[in-house]
Amino acid sequence: MAPVGGTAVQDHVALAEIELCGELIIAASAARERLSLESIDKVLRVAEERSRTQ
């Protein structure tokens, strides 16, 4: 059981990864066929991340 004192640690990277996984699951559920690599990259915002790091 977690302590009541509010000592929970938030891992922002893990939370972001969980959010992206959720978005990917939603996209896959809504798709009629398998998602293409391009569709997966779009859901995961790969192009946005690449442009930000360059």
C-alpha positions in Angstrom: 0.0 0.0 0.0 1.3 3.4 -0.9 2.0 5.9 1.9 -0.7 8.6 2.4 1.8 11.4 2.7 1.9 12.2 -1.1 5.3 10.8 -1.8 4.4 9.4 -5.3 7.0 10.0 -7.9 5.9 10.9 -11.4 8.0 9.7 -14.2 7.1 12.1 -17.1 8.8 9.9 -19.7 6.8 6.9 -18.7 3.6 8.8 -18.6 4.2 10.1 -22.1 4.9 6.6 -23.3 1.7 5.3 -21.8 -0.2 8.1 -23.4 1.3 7.3 -26.9 0.6 3.6 -26.4 -3.0 4.5 -25.6 -3.3 6.6 -28.7 -1.8 3.8 -30.8 -4.3 1.3 -29.3 -7.2 3.6 -30.1 -6.0 4.1 -33.7 -5.5 0.3 -34.2 -9.0 -0.4 -32.8 -10.6 2.1 -35.2 -8.7 0.8 -38.3 -10.3 -1.6 -40.6 -6.9 -3.1 -41.5 -3.5 -3.3 -40.0 -1.9 0.1 -39.5 0.8 1.0 -42.0 4.2 2.1 -40.7 3.3 5.6 -41.9 0.0 5.5 -39.9 1.9 4.4 -36.8 4.5 7.1 -37.2 1.7 9.7 -37.6 -0.1 8.5 -34.4 3.2 8.5 -32.5 4.1 11.9 -33.9 7.5 10.7 -35.2 7.9 13.5 -37.7 7.2 16.1 -35.1 9.8 14.7 -32.8 12.4 14.5 -35.6 11.8 18.1 -36.6 12.2 19.2 -33.0 15.5 17.5 -32.5 17.1 18.7 -35.7 
